[in-house]
């Protein structure tokens, strides 16, 4: 029996093929656990290469998709993994979203993310945002979620509101507005109003020419200061004042664009990692002759107090020398960073390099778990190291290349990467579930 081709829609068919290919090649650059009243891990928020920000129910994924990891391994294909449906999602822009974080705790948190956006057409009324944030950010229990993009994107922030941004932007939305929305999933995407929209400054060149807006590759927050820090593509880090929606500090010193940034809140410092192969600690050393020395010793001074350069430590040079990820332990005394295929660990109070180990693949993200380090990279493994760099365990993951590892306080780990794949691993090292994002 023949088919009737009179109603054939070539454009729809072409779009469906492109959409299927896009899903197969999608990458989740960041997956984090959302704040919740439930002490158990409840929801995972992911930032993807298609510019979307989506939330998935962990309990639903575990109950419905528990056999997904085994299916994928038997078929030796990511297409064998089940596809999970999101509880809610936001459509960013055309470019990918690379990072996402929360600012605060609980339902009253802000969500931040990074994506590609037009810096002119998406401008917001900053005076309105300033007043709104001034009234809401100090609320106890407020959480902030931030999302950012590595190249050519924007960064976003999520607090009791949620914020997002990349392509030089930091945008945010209220997390409660996202989770409590009654808009059906097929109609979601632009259904929640942003409460924050910040844009990195452009640099002036000869004859007044302006450079492109530098993208944000990573973001970090300091709730005590009411600040968001952005690692940008112009080799600078920016500190944004959320109450005034203004830049209050610019950190200059790197010679290439920044990949990562973290806050060391106990010392009021920030640490940045760059494509130039170095990590820098920003603050100022003790000054006995300065009466206001306490205000001068932190990163508000905009001074670089230490450059961590493997070349000066006589470490072997690698073809790929980018400092791609940074992690601090709970005491903020130990710093771990990935530089190519090397993992280095520093004792910050002593300003001493403790150990360095090499692996078969480049590191792309890491996090401390007490006095141990969980790391992922360009291989399908979740590796656990002790403080001396010894490998304690390695767990197989579904994604061939992982870009994100997040740790819940109860010990549950989420690993995300190529193929739009999420692995959820229990505190005992067993797989709770593995799935592909819709």
C-alpha positions in Angstrom: 0.0 0.0 0.0 1.5 3.4 -1.1 1.8 6.5 1.1 0.1 9.8 0.3 2.8 12.3 -0.2 0.5 15.3 -0.9 0.7 16.5 2.7 4.5 15.9 3.0 6.2 18.7 5.0 9.8 18.8 3.9 10.7 21.5 6.5 9.2 19.6 9.4 11.0 16.4 8.3 14.3 18.3 8.0 13.8 19.9 11.4 13.0 16.5 13.0 16.2 15.0 11.6 18.3 18.0 12.9 16.6 17.8 16.3 17.4 14.1 16.6 21.0 14.7 15.8 21.1 17.6 18.2 19.8 15.4 21.0 22.4 12.7 20.2 25.2 15.2 20.4 23.9 17.3 23.3 26.3 18.0 26.1 25.4 18.7 29.7 28.1 21.1 31.0 26.7 21.4 34.6 24.4 19.4 36.8 23.7 20.4 40.4 21.4 19.5 43.2 18.6 22.0 43.8 17.9 23.3 47.3 14.9 21.6 49.0 13.2 21.3 52.3 13.7 17.5 51.9 17.1 16.5 53.3 17.4 13.8 50.6 18.5 14.7 47.1 15.3 15.8 45.4 15.9 17.5 42.1 18.8 18.0 39.6 19.2 21.1 37.6 21.2 20.8 34.3 22.7 23.4 31.9 23.0 22.1 28.4 24.7 22.9 25.1 21.4 23.8 23.5 21.0 26.7 25.9 18.3 25.2 28.1 18.1 24.9 31.8 16.0 22.0 33.0 15.1 20.4 36.3 14.6 16.6 36.8 13.0 14.8 39.7 15.6 12.4 41.1 13.0 10.1 42.7 11.2 9.7 39.4 14.4 9.0 37.5 15.5 6.4 40.1 12.1 4.6 40.1 11.6 4.6 36.3 15.1 4.5 34.9 17.0 2.4 37.3 18.1 -0.1 34.6 19.2 2.5 32.2 23.0 2.2 32.9 23.0 -1.5 32.2 21.0 -1.1 29.0 23.5 1.5 27.7 26.5 -0.7 28.5 25.0 -3.8 26.8 24.2 -1.8 23.7 27.5 0.1 23.8 25.6 3.2 22.8 24.2 6.3 24.6 21.0 5.8 22.6 20.3 2.8 24.7 19.8 5.0 27.7 16.2 6.0 28.7 15.2 9.6 28.2 13.9 11.5 31.2 11.2 14.1 31.1 12.0 17.4 32.9 9.7 18.8 35.6 10.4 22.3 34.2 12.8 24.0 31.9 13.9 27.4 30.6 14.9 28.1 27.1 18.0 30.3 27.1 19.4 31.4 23.8 21.1 30.0 20.7 24.4 29.2 22.4 25.2 26.6 25.0 24.9 27.0 28.8 28.0 26.0 30.7 27.5 26.6 34.4 24.6 26.9 36.9 24.6 27.6 40.6 22.2 28.6 43.4 22.6 31.6 45.6 21.1 30.9 49.1 19.2 28.0 50.6 15.7 26.6 50.2 12.8 27.6 48.0 13.7 31.3 48.1 16.8 31.0 46.0 18.0 32.7 42.8 19.1 30.7 39.7 22.0 32.0 37.6 23.1 30.6 34.3 25.3 31.4 31.2 24.2 31.4 27.6 24.5 33.2 24.2 22.4 36.2 24.0 22.1 39.5 22.2 23.4 42.1 24.7 21.3 44.9 23.3 17.9 43.3 22.7 17.8 41.5 26.1 18.5 44.6 28.2 16.3 45.0 31.3 15.2 47.9 33.5 18.1 47.9 35.9 16.5 50.4 38.3 13.6 48.0 38.8 15.9 45.0 39.3 18.0 46.9 41.8 15.0 47.7 44.0 13.6 44.2 43.7 16.9 42.5 44.6 17.6 45.0 47.5 14.3 44.0 49.0 14.5 40.2 48.5 18.1 39.0 48.7 18.6 39.6 52.4 15.7 37.1 53.2 16.9 34.2 55.4 16.9 30.9 53.6 17.2 32.5 50.1 19.0 30.4 47.6 20.8 31.6 44.4 21.3 29.4 41.3 23.9 30.5 38.8 24.5 29.2 35.3 27.2 30.2 32.9 28.8 29.3 29.6 32.4 28.6 28.7 32.5 30.2 25.3 30.2 32.5 23.4 27.4 32.4 26.0 25.8 34.1 29.0 25.7 33.5 32.7 22.7 33.2 34.9 21.9 33.4 38.6 19.1 31.8 40.6 18.1 32.9 44.2 14.7 32.9 45.7 14.8 34.2 42.3 16.7 32.7 39.3 19.5 34.5 37.4 21.3 33.5 34.2 24.1 34.8 32.0 26.9 34.0 29.5 28.0 35.8 26.3 29.0 38.4 28.9 25.7 38.3 30.8 24.5 37.3 34.2 20.8 36.7 34.3 18.6 35.3 37.0 15.2 34.0 37.9 13.4 33.1 41.1 13.6 29.4 41.7 10.2 29.3 43.4 8.6 30.9 40.3 10.1 28.1 38.2 9.1 25.2 40.4 5.6 26.5 41.2 4.7 27.4 37.6 1.5 25.7 36.3 2.4 26.3 32.7 2.4 22.9 30.8 5.9 21.6 29.9 5.3 22.0 26.1 4.6 25.7 26.6 7.5 26.3 29.0 10.8 28.1 28.0 10.1 31.8 28.3 7.3 31.6 30.9 9.2 32.9 33.9 10.3 36.6 34.1 13.9 37.3 34.8 14.8 39.3 37.8 18.4 40.1 37.0 20.3 40.8 33.8 23.9 42.0 33.9 26.2 42.5 30.9 30.0 42.6 31.0 31.6 45.9 29.8 33.1 46.3 26.3 36.6 47.5 25.9 37.4 50.6 23.9 40.0 50.4 21.1 41.4 52.9 18.6 39.1 55.6 17.4 36.5 54.6 20.0 35.8 51.2 18.5 34.2 48.7 21.0 35.3 45.1 21.4 32.7 42.3 21.5 31.1 41.7 24.9 33.4 39.2 26.7 31.7 35.9 27.5 31.4 34.5 31.1 33.0 31.1 31.3 32.2 30.5 35.0 30.5 32.2 38.0 30.8 32.0 41.8 28.9 33.8 44.6 29.6 35.3 48.0 26.2 35.8 49.7 27.7 37.7 52.6 28.9 40.4 50.2 25.8 40.2 48.0 28.3 39.6 45.1 28.6 37.4 42.0 32.0 36.8 40.5 32.4 36.1 36.8 35.4 34.5 34.9 35.3 36.2 31.5 36.8 35.7 28.1 38.8 38.9 28.2 41.2 37.5 30.8 39.5 39.4 33.6 37.3 38.5 36.5 34.4 40.7 37.4 32.8 41.2 40.8 29.1 42.3 40.5 27.2 44.1 43.2 23.7 42.6 43.1 22.0 45.4 45.0 23.2 48.1 42.6 23.6 45.9 39.5 27.0 47.4 39.0 30.6 46.1 38.7 32.5 46.9 41.9 35.8 45.3 41.1 37.8 44.1 38.1 40.6 41.6 38.6 43.3 41.9 35.9 46.5 39.9 35.6 45.9 36.8 33.5 47.2 36.8 29.9 44.5 34.6 28.5 40.7 34.0 29.0 39.5 32.5 32.3 38.0 29.0 32.6 37.1 28.8 36.2 36.6 30.8 39.4 35.8 29.9 43.1 35.4 32.0 46.2 37.4 31.5 49.4 34.9 33.1 51.7 36.8 32.5 55.0 39.6 34.8 53.7 37.4 37.0 51.4 39.5 35.9 48.4 38.8 34.4 45.0 40.8 32.0 43.0 40.8 31.9 39.2 42.1 29.5 36.6 43.1 30.5 33.1 44.1 29.3 29.6 47.5 30.8 30.4 48.2 27.8 32.5 48.2 29.6 35.9 45.9 29.9 38.9 45.8 33.2 40.8 44.7 34.0 44.3 43.3 37.5 44.6 43.5 39.6 47.8 46.3 41.5 49.6 49.0 40.5 52.0 49.1 41.8 55.6 50.3 45.4 56.0 51.4 46.5 59.5 51.7 50.1 58.6 48.3 50.3 57.2 45.6 51.1 59.8 42.9 49.7 57.6 44.8 46.5 56.9 41.8 44.2 57.5 39.9 45.9 54.6 42.9 45.6 52.4 43.8 41.9 52.8 40.8 40.5 50.9 39.9 40.4 47.2 38.1 43.8 47.5 41.5 45.3 46.9 41.6 43.7 43.4 45.2 42.6 44.0 46.8 39.2 43.0 48.6 37.9 46.1 49.9 34.6 44.6 50.4 33.1 41.2 50.4 29.3 41.0 52.5 28.6 38.0 53.6 25.0 37.3 56.5 26.2 35.2 58.1 27.9 38.3 57.6 24.7 40.3 59.6 22.8 37.6 56.7 20.6 36.7 56.7 18.9 33.3 55.2 21.0 30.6 52.1 19.7 28.8 50.7 20.4 25.3 47.4 21.5 26.9 48.2 23.7 29.9 44.8 25.2 30.6 43.7 25.3 34.3 40.3 23.9 33.6 38.9 23.4 37.1 39.4 24.4 40.8 38.1 23.0 44.1 38.5 23.9 47.8 37.9 21.7 50.7 35.5 22.6 53.5 38.2 24.2 55.6 39.4 26.2 52.6 42.9 25.2 53.4 43.4 22.8 50.5 43.2 23.7 46.8 43.0 21.1 44.0 43.1 22.1 40.4 43.2 20.3 37.0 45.8 21.4 34.4 45.6 19.2 31.4 46.0 15.6 32.5 47.6 16.7 35.8 45.9 17.0 39.2 47.8 19.3 41.6 47.1 19.8 45.3 48.2 22.9 47.3 48.2 23.7 51.0 47.1 27.3 51.0 48.1 28.4 54.6 51.6 27.1 54.0 51.6 28.3 50.3 53.2 24.9 49.4 52.6 22.5 46.5 51.9 19.1 48.1 51.5 16.7 45.2 50.9 16.2 41.5 49.6 13.2 39.7 49.1 12.5 36.0 46.3 10.5 34.4 45.4 9.3 30.9 42.8 12.0 30.3 42.3 15.7 30.9 40.5 16.9 34.0 37.3 18.9 33.4 35.8 19.2 36.9 36.4 18.2 40.5 35.0 18.6 44.0 36.2 17.8 47.5 34.5 15.1 49.6 35.9 15.6 53.1 39.6 15.0 52.6 39.2 13.2 49.3 38.8 14.5 45.8 36.2 13.4 43.2 37.2 14.2 39.6 35.9 13.7 36.1 37.3 14.4 32.7 37.7 13.2 29.1 37.1 9.6 30.0 34.0 7.7 31.2 35.2 7.5 34.8 34.5 9.1 38.2 37.8 8.9 40.0 38.4 9.4 43.8 41.8 10.6 45.0 43.2 11.0 48.5 45.0 14.1 49.5 48.3 12.6 48.4 47.0 12.0 44.9 46.5 8.2 45.2 43.6 6.8 43.3 41.2 5.1 45.7 38.5 4.1 43.3 37.1 4.6 39.8 33.5 4.2 38.8 32.4 3.6 35.2 30.0 6.3 33.9 27.8 6.2 30.8 29.1 9.4 29.2 32.4 9.0 27.3 33.4 12.5 28.5 32.2 14.2 31.7 32.2 17.9 32.3 30.5 18.1 35.7 30.6 16.4 39.1 28.4 17.6 42.0 28.1 16.2 45.5 25.0 16.2 47.7 25.6 16.5 51.5 24.3 13.0 51.9 27.1 11.7 49.6 25.1 11.1 46.4 27.0 12.2 43.3 25.8 13.5 39.9 28.0 13.2 36.9 27.1 14.9 33.6 28.7 15.1 30.2 28.6 14.3 26.5 25.4 12.9 25.0 23.2 14.8 27.5 23.8 12.0 30.0 23.4 12.2 33.8 24.8 9.5 36.1 23.5 9.5 39.7 25.8 7.5 42.0 25.0 6.6 45.6 27.3 7.2 48.6 28.2 3.5 48.4 29.4 3.8 44.8 26.5 2.0 43.1 24.5 3.5 40.2 21.1 4.8 41.3 20.2 5.6 37.7 21.6 6.9 34.4 19.5 8.8 31.8 19.6 11.2 28.9 18.1 14.6 29.2 15.1 15.5 27.0 
